[in-house]
Amino acid sequence: MTQQAPDDQAMAERIRQYIETQLPDASDLRLEAMERIAVGWSHETWLFDAHWTEGGVSKTRGLCLRRDPGNALLRHFSDLGVQFQVLRSLEATPLPTPKPYWYESDTSILGKPFLVMEKVAGTCPSPWGSAGRRFYAEAAARGTLPKSFTAALASLHSIDWEAAGLSFLGVPESDNDFALREVQKWCELVEISQQEPHPILIDLIGWLKANAPETKRLTLVHGAYRTGNLLIDNDQISAVLDWELQVIGDPMYDVAYVLTDLNREGSALLSHLVERDAFFREYEQATGIEIDEKVCQYYGMLYQLRSAAFWMSAAGLYASGQSDDIRLARTAWSVPFVLEGAARALGY
């Protein structure tokens, strides 16, 4: 087991004891290569390899544990029990996702609810740093990963979500119900942040409510499909991660997320990876869904609201002392940056 701080050592032993209860025929169980990775904003994530003997045979299984710290971002939207159900529903589909093993709501085990799933081979370079952008630029030049990126999104939107048992996520009514639901969801996060909304944000919310588009086709929607939420192995998407904001809704919501400038920081490549024309062509051919750029523009505006709400919540958590995650301390500056983009889009 790798070197760990005392608190992490205690948690590692509690995790080992739990895994032992789930493998009643195992003996000599040990966890190796355990690390708590500093990624994501909403859950603690632990990676490790379980080794044990069963029936005289040595066995190994790579595992990933996600624990709800109780004070993280998106805590009101991101339920680990729901994530576990989603992963179980997706297990039999062509979409690459981690295999779910166990979910526990009993807080006496690890202090908070948690789930355990497969540790999938691959890396998840951050698109926000220079090393990550360099990784994606080199992969884009090779050509395989951009195609896999688009193919995975097409696969996601082609899932028979009713047959997969995903109706429990809630099915929007006809017309513009989906868009209005999403606007209301992020307005609630603004309210929870306990920060005063800026006049531009109020104007943006009014515009979004007045211009909500009709949803023409319902699919499973990931809600944050981008580089950074995908595991990559040998230039292929090995797993779609971060099932926190998934809904049944308009596939253009995901497409708009791919198209938005928020995920590429001025790069000509979508998500630092995919050429726009190739993305349109390959997505439409794989799904039979025509990309509606006008609807995507609307959802791009909705992402401005979403981003502002996210950063307001982050800044509020740190300022109020509810979280000591130092990354949240610097998020307040992002709010005016996002609102400036919204103001330009609104025609200020």
C-alpha positions as CSV (number, residue, x, y, z in Angstrom):
1,M,0.0,0.0,0.0
2,T,1.4,3.5,-0.8
3,Q,2.4,5.9,1.9
4,Q,-0.6,7.6,3.4
5,A,-1.4,10.2,6.1
6,P,-2.8,8.8,9.4
7,D,-6.4,9.7,8.5
8,D,-6.1,8.1,5.1
9,Q,-4.6,5.0,6.7
10,A,-7.6,4.7,9.0
11,M,-10.0,5.1,6.1
12,A,-8.1,2.6,4.0
13,E,-8.5,0.0,6.8
14,R,-12.2,0.7,7.1
15,I,-12.5,0.3,3.3
16,R,-10.6,-3.0,3.5
17,Q,-12.9,-4.3,6.3
18,Y,-16.0,-3.4,4.2
19,I,-14.7,-5.1,1.0
20,E,-14.0,-8.1,3.2
21,T,-17.7,-8.3,4.1
22,Q,-18.6,-8.3,0.4
23,L,-16.3,-11.1,-0.4
24,P,-17.2,-13.8,2.2
25,D,-15.2,-16.5,0.5
26,A,-12.1,-14.5,0.3
27,S,-9.1,-14.9,2.5
28,D,-5.9,-12.9,3.0
29,L,-7.6,-9.8,1.6
30,R,-5.3,-6.8,1.1
31,L,-5.6,-3.5,-0.7
32,E,-2.7,-2.2,-2.7
33,A,-1.9,0.9,-4.7
34,M,-4.5,2.9,-2.8
35,E,-4.7,6.6,-3.5
36,R,-7.2,9.3,-2.9
37,I,-7.2,11.3,-6.1
38,A,-7.7,15.0,-6.2
39,V,-10.1,15.3,-9.1
40,G,-13.8,16.2,-9.3
41,W,-15.7,18.7,-7.2
42,S,-18.5,16.7,-5.7
43,H,-17.2,13.4,-4.2
44,E,-14.1,11.9,-2.6
45,T,-12.6,9.3,-4.9
46,W,-10.3,6.4,-3.9
47,L,-8.6,4.0,-6.3
48,F,-7.0,0.7,-5.2
49,D,-6.5,-2.9,-6.2
50,A,-8.0,-5.7,-4.1
51,H,-6.0,-8.9,-3.8
52,W,-7.3,-12.1,-2.2
53,T,-7.3,-15.9,-2.3
54,E,-10.5,-17.8,-3.0
55,G,-10.6,-21.6,-3.3
56,G,-6.8,-21.7,-3.5
57,V,-6.8,-19.3,-6.4
58,S,-5.3,-15.8,-6.3
59,K,-7.6,-13.0,-7.5
60,T,-7.2,-9.3,-8.2
61,R,-9.8,-6.7,-8.9
62,G,-9.3,-3.0,-9.5
63,L,-11.8,-0.9,-7.6
64,C,-12.9,2.7,-7.3
65,L,-14.8,4.1,-4.3
66,R,-16.7,7.3,-4.3
67,R,-17.8,8.8,-1.0
68,D,-20.1,11.7,-0.4
69,P,-18.4,14.2,1.9
70,G,-21.7,15.9,2.6
71,N,-20.5,19.4,1.8
72,A,-19.4,19.3,-1.8
73,L,-20.6,21.0,-4.9
74,L,-23.7,19.7,-6.6
75,R,-24.6,17.9,-3.4
76,H,-28.3,18.7,-4.0
77,F,-28.3,17.1,-7.4
78,S,-25.8,14.3,-7.1
79,D,-27.0,11.3,-5.2
80,L,-24.7,8.3,-5.1
81,G,-27.6,6.0,-4.8
82,V,-29.0,7.4,-8.1
83,Q,-25.5,7.2,-9.7
84,F,-25.4,3.5,-8.7
85,Q,-28.8,2.8,-10.3
86,V,-27.7,4.6,-13.5
87,L,-24.6,2.6,-13.7
88,R,-26.5,-0.7,-13.2
89,S,-28.9,0.4,-15.9
90,L,-26.1,1.2,-18.3
91,E,-24.2,-2.0,-17.6
92,A,-25.9,-4.0,-20.4
93,T,-25.7,-1.2,-23.0
94,P,-22.9,-0.6,-25.5
95,L,-21.9,2.6,-23.7
96,P,-18.5,2.1,-21.9
97,T,-19.1,2.7,-18.2
98,P,-17.6,1.3,-15.0
99,K,-19.2,-1.8,-13.6
100,P,-21.0,-1.0,-10.3
101,Y,-20.5,-3.4,-7.4
102,W,-21.9,-2.0,-4.2
103,Y,-23.8,1.0,-2.8
104,E,-24.1,1.8,0.9
105,S,-26.3,4.4,2.5
106,D,-25.4,3.3,6.0
107,T,-23.2,6.1,7.3
108,S,-21.8,4.0,10.1
109,I,-19.5,2.2,7.7
110,L,-17.4,5.0,6.3
111,G,-19.1,8.0,7.8
112,K,-21.0,9.0,4.6
113,P,-22.8,7.2,1.8
114,F,-20.5,5.6,-0.8
115,L,-20.4,3.4,-3.9
116,V,-17.8,1.0,-5.1
117,M,-17.3,0.4,-8.8
118,E,-14.8,-1.0,-11.3
119,K,-11.5,0.8,-11.7
120,V,-11.4,1.1,-15.5
121,A,-8.1,1.2,-17.3
122,G,-7.2,4.6,-18.7
123,T,-6.3,8.2,-17.9
124,C,-8.4,11.3,-17.5
125,P,-6.2,14.4,-18.4
126,S,-7.6,17.7,-17.2
127,P,-8.4,19.9,-20.2
128,W,-7.8,23.0,-18.1
129,G,-4.0,22.6,-17.7
130,S,-1.2,22.9,-20.3
131,A,-0.3,19.2,-20.0
132,G,-3.9,18.2,-20.6
133,R,-4.3,20.5,-23.6
134,R,-1.1,19.2,-25.0
135,F,-2.4,15.6,-24.6
136,Y,-5.6,16.3,-26.4
137,A,-3.9,18.3,-29.2
138,E,-1.5,15.3,-29.9
139,A,-4.5,12.9,-29.8
140,A,-6.4,15.1,-32.1
141,A,-3.6,15.0,-34.6
142,R,-3.5,11.2,-34.5
143,G,-7.3,11.2,-35.3
144,T,-8.5,8.1,-33.4
145,L,-9.6,9.7,-30.1
146,P,-11.8,12.4,-31.7
147,K,-13.8,9.7,-33.5
148,S,-14.1,7.7,-30.3
149,F,-15.3,10.9,-28.4
150,T,-18.1,11.5,-30.9
151,A,-19.0,7.8,-31.2
152,A,-19.4,7.5,-27.4
153,L,-21.8,10.5,-27.3
154,A,-23.7,9.0,-30.2
155,S,-23.9,5.7,-28.4
156,L,-25.2,7.5,-25.3
157,H,-27.9,9.2,-27.2
158,S,-28.9,6.0,-29.0
159,I,-29.6,4.0,-25.8
160,D,-33.1,2.7,-25.4
161,W,-33.5,4.4,-22.0
162,E,-36.9,3.0,-21.3
163,A,-35.7,-0.6,-21.9
164,A,-32.6,0.1,-19.8
165,G,-34.9,1.1,-16.9
166,L,-33.9,4.7,-16.7
167,S,-37.4,6.2,-16.5
168,F,-36.8,6.6,-12.8
169,L,-34.8,9.7,-13.6
170,G,-38.0,11.4,-14.5
171,V,-39.5,11.9,-18.0
172,P,-40.3,15.5,-19.1
173,E,-43.7,16.3,-20.4
174,S,-44.2,17.6,-23.9
175,D,-43.3,21.0,-25.3
176,N,-40.6,23.0,-23.4
177,D,-40.9,21.2,-20.0
178,F,-37.4,19.8,-20.1
179,A,-35.7,23.2,-20.7
180,L,-37.8,24.9,-18.0
181,R,-37.0,22.1,-15.6
182,E,-33.3,22.7,-16.1
183,V,-33.6,26.5,-15.7
184,Q,-35.4,25.9,-12.4
185,K,-32.8,23.4,-11.2
186,W,-30.0,25.9,-11.6
187,C,-32.0,28.8,-10.2
188,E,-32.4,26.7,-7.1
189,L,-28.7,26.4,-6.8
190,V,-28.3,30.1,-7.1
191,E,-30.8,30.5,-4.2
192,I,-29.0,27.9,-2.1
193,S,-25.6,29.7,-2.6
194,Q,-27.0,32.5,-0.5
195,Q,-25.3,35.1,-2.7
196,E,-27.0,38.1,-4.2
197,P,-27.7,37.4,-7.9
198,H,-26.3,40.0,-10.3
199,P,-28.7,41.9,-12.6
200,I,-27.2,40.3,-15.6
201,L,-28.0,36.9,-14.1
202,I,-31.6,38.0,-13.5
203,D,-31.9,39.1,-17.1
204,L,-30.4,35.8,-18.3
205,I,-32.9,33.8,-16.3
206,G,-35.8,35.8,-17.6
207,W,-34.6,35.3,-21.2
208,L,-34.2,31.6,-20.7
209,K,-37.7,31.2,-19.3
210,A,-39.2,33.2,-22.2
211,N,-37.3,31.4,-24.9
212,A,-37.4,27.8,-23.8
213,P,-37.4,25.5,-26.8
214,E,-39.6,22.5,-27.5
215,T,-37.9,19.1,-27.0
216,K,-38.4,17.1,-30.2
217,R,-36.8,13.9,-29.1
218,L,-36.0,12.4,-25.6
219,T,-32.8,10.6,-25.0
220,L,-30.5,9.9,-22.0
221,V,-28.5,13.1,-21.5
222,H,-25.2,13.0,-19.6
223,G,-25.3,16.7,-18.7
224,A,-21.5,17.3,-18.7
225,Y,-20.1,15.4,-21.7
226,R,-16.5,16.6,-22.2
227,T,-12.9,15.8,-22.0
228,G,-12.1,15.6,-18.3
229,N,-15.2,13.4,-17.6
230,L,-14.0,10.6,-19.9
231,L,-11.4,7.9,-19.3
232,I,-9.0,7.3,-22.2
233,D,-7.1,4.2,-23.0
234,N,-5.0,3.8,-26.1
235,D,-6.8,6.7,-27.8
236,Q,-10.2,5.2,-27.1
237,I,-12.9,6.2,-24.6
238,S,-12.7,3.4,-22.1
239,A,-15.4,4.8,-19.8
240,V,-17.8,7.7,-19.5
241,L,-17.6,9.0,-15.9
242,D,-19.3,11.5,-13.6
243,W,-22.9,10.4,-13.7
244,E,-24.1,13.3,-11.5
245,L,-26.2,15.5,-13.8
246,Q,-27.8,12.9,-16.1
247,V,-31.4,13.4,-17.1
248,I,-33.9,12.2,-19.7
249,G,-34.1,15.1,-22.0
250,D,-33.0,16.9,-25.2
251,P,-29.9,15.4,-26.8
252,M,-29.0,18.9,-28.0
253,Y,-28.3,19.7,-24.3
254,D,-25.2,17.5,-24.5
255,V,-24.3,18.6,-28.0
256,A,-24.5,22.2,-26.9
257,Y,-22.1,21.4,-24.1
258,V,-19.6,20.0,-26.6
259,L,-20.0,23.1,-28.8
260,T,-19.7,25.7,-26.0
261,D,-16.7,27.9,-25.7
262,L,-16.7,27.2,-22.0
263,N,-15.1,23.8,-22.6
264,R,-12.3,24.9,-25.0
265,E,-10.9,28.2,-23.9
266,G,-10.5,29.7,-27.4
267,S,-9.3,26.4,-29.0
268,A,-10.6,25.8,-32.5
269,L,-11.2,22.2,-31.5
270,L,-14.4,21.2,-29.6
271,S,-13.4,20.0,-26.1
272,H,-9.8,20.7,-27.2
273,L,-10.2,17.6,-29.4
274,V,-12.7,17.4,-32.2
275,E,-13.1,19.5,-35.4
276,R,-16.5,21.0,-35.6
277,D,-17.4,19.8,-39.1
278,A,-16.3,16.2,-38.3
279,F,-18.3,16.2,-35.1
280,F,-21.4,17.3,-36.9
281,R,-21.0,14.8,-39.7
282,E,-20.1,11.8,-37.5
283,Y,-22.7,12.5,-34.8
284,E,-25.6,12.9,-37.2
285,Q,-24.6,9.8,-39.2
286,A,-24.3,7.7,-36.1
287,T,-27.6,8.8,-34.4
288,G,-29.8,10.0,-37.3
289,I,-30.4,13.1,-35.2
290,E,-29.9,16.4,-37.0
291,I,-28.0,19.0,-34.9
292,D,-30.2,22.0,-34.3
293,E,-27.8,24.9,-34.0
294,K,-30.5,27.4,-32.8
295,V,-31.6,25.1,-30.0
296,C,-27.9,24.5,-29.1
297,Q,-27.5,28.3,-28.9
298,Y,-30.3,28.4,-26.3
299,Y,-28.7,25.6,-24.3
300,G,-25.4,27.5,-24.6
301,M,-27.1,30.4,-22.8
302,L,-28.4,27.9,-20.2
303,Y,-24.9,26.8,-19.6
304,Q,-24.0,30.4,-18.8
305,L,-26.6,30.2,-16.0
306,R,-25.3,26.8,-15.0
307,S,-21.7,28.0,-14.8
308,A,-22.7,31.1,-12.8
309,A,-24.7,28.9,-10.3
310,F,-21.9,26.4,-10.0
311,W,-19.3,29.0,-9.2
312,M,-21.6,31.0,-6.9
313,S,-22.2,27.8,-5.0
314,A,-18.5,27.0,-4.8
315,A,-17.6,30.4,-3.6
316,G,-20.4,30.3,-1.0
317,L,-19.3,26.9,0.4
318,Y,-15.8,28.2,1.0
319,A,-16.7,31.6,2.3
320,S,-19.2,30.1,4.8
321,G,-16.7,27.6,6.1
322,Q,-18.7,24.6,4.9
323,S,-15.8,23.4,2.9
324,D,-12.0,23.8,3.3
325,D,-11.3,22.7,-0.3
326,I,-8.8,25.4,-1.3
327,R,-9.9,25.1,-5.0
328,L,-13.2,26.7,-4.0
329,A,-11.4,29.8,-2.6
330,R,-10.6,31.1,-6.1
331,T,-13.9,30.4,-7.8
332,A,-15.6,33.8,-7.0
333,W,-13.6,35.5,-9.8
334,S,-15.3,33.1,-12.3
335,V,-18.8,34.5,-11.7
336,P,-18.2,37.9,-13.4
337,F,-16.3,36.2,-16.2
338,V,-19.3,34.0,-17.0
339,L,-21.7,36.9,-16.6
340,E,-19.7,39.0,-19.0
341,G,-20.1,36.2,-21.6
342,A,-23.9,36.1,-20.9
343,A,-24.1,39.9,-21.3
344,R,-22.5,39.8,-24.7
345,A,-24.9,36.9,-25.7
346,L,-27.9,38.9,-24.5
347,G,-26.8,41.9,-26.7
348,Y,-25.6,44.3,-24.0
